[in-house]
Amino acid sequence: MRLGKKLPKALEQLAQSADLIQLAHNWELYARPHQIPSHDDWQIWLLLGGRGCGKTRTGAEWIREQVADHGKRRIALVAPTYSDVREVMLEGESGLLNIGFPSERPKYIASRRRLEWPNGALGYVYTSEEPDGLRGPQFDAAWADEFCVWNKPDETLSNLRLALRLGARPQLVITTTPKPIEALKTLIKTPGVLISRGKTSDNADFLAPSFLSAMQDVYGGTKLGRQELEGELIEDISGTLWTRDMLSRCYEGSAPELSKIIIAIDPPVTSGPRADSCGIIIAGIASSGRGAKAYILHDASLEGASPKAWAERACALWQSWEADYILAETNQGGDLVATIINDIEPQILVKNVFACKGKRARAEPVAALYEQGRVVHCARFKALEDELALIGTEGQKSSPDRADALVWAVTELLLHKARRPAIRQL
């Protein structure tokens, strides 16, 4: 049985007694699924995880198990720098010097950069700054930490794998927060690699609530957050118009007093559970002329909605945002969109737009405006940003309805001349 969370306080107190000391150090009792390999038939176990998800504890517990239960006697420990090895892998709260039965814990001989276990096993410390240090030695197990920030990842990993040549089945555990480096992409595709993934939130019981709240407020929904907290490998696709860095930079969190607000709709051709989404984007502009900025205020897109449902949503948004008008693509429905909307709310002005160019051609000038810093996102729009990052690329597998609606909105606000309505307060 795995508890997957902190031991109850009463159990922690009981664990101090000699009778329950073994229970307190039973890693499988409270390890989470991503902290235990799903099977044993692997050469490299790659744990991709967010900050604080328990990567260090996982690596340390695996090494402890290899030494205590599987007879491994020569261990390699590799990190970006020597201080990283000592402060995280060894002396950290979850490091090798602080886990397991006290009588079975190793000692670190700093002058020799060597760990010595009571049973005779030895651990040797290396860094990615000196990959040649791994030439010559040989091991039957290894733990490599924060691979994605190694100075020379390819050379160091190659030398480390060549040194794993002792015993019947030498294995390597790599724990790292993912980053879109070529060495990691290559490793993921390598035969014999078992991949596990963990999120910062998985380890919430062991993290300060204030840390979790602050990280979510600052990084929630961003590329950096998805990488550093969710443990996702986020990378740009070849041919993309919107890079992830570009999308991260456009977030400001608020809008000034706006002179114009519109609702852009990219309606689906069909309805039902398998229908395309109805893209609905609320956007505004503070001033006109050179240097004006468009503000993306809200993504209200709907999935699998009927024409009546998305039209009612658009009408409600028109009223709540005090929008000037609704902008709707009419390639498929002609005047049907305006008819449906005006049947619900006759006062709404519906402006039709017709797509005479392909999606990528329409999107290119809008992406250029993002590069110029002239489009601002006032919230984190994860689903919308994912579509923008794929639009026009081979990775685009479905209709980018949110992105299409955004392209129409920004084109209308910044690339078409229009009247100047009265100032309104957001």
Protein Blocks (a to p, Z undefined) as FASTA:
>chain_A
ZZkiacdfklmmmmmpmklmmmmmmmklmpcfklpcfbfbdfbdcddddehilmmmmmmm
mmmmmmmmnopabdcdddfblklmmmmmmmmmklmklgcjfklpccddfklopacdfkop
acddddfklmmlmgoiacfbdcdehkllcfblmlmmmmmmmmmmgdjbdcdddddddddd
fklmmmmmpghiacddddfklmmmmpcfklmmmmmmmmgopaklmmmmnopacdddehia
bdfklmmmmpnoiacddfbdcddddddfbecjkbccddddddddfbgcehiacddfbdcb
dehiafklmmmmmmmmmmmnopabdcddfklnommmmmmmmmmmmmbccdddddfbdfkl
mmmmmmmmmmnopaccfbdcfklmmmmmmgopaklmbdcfklmmmmmmmmmmmmpccddd
ddddZZ
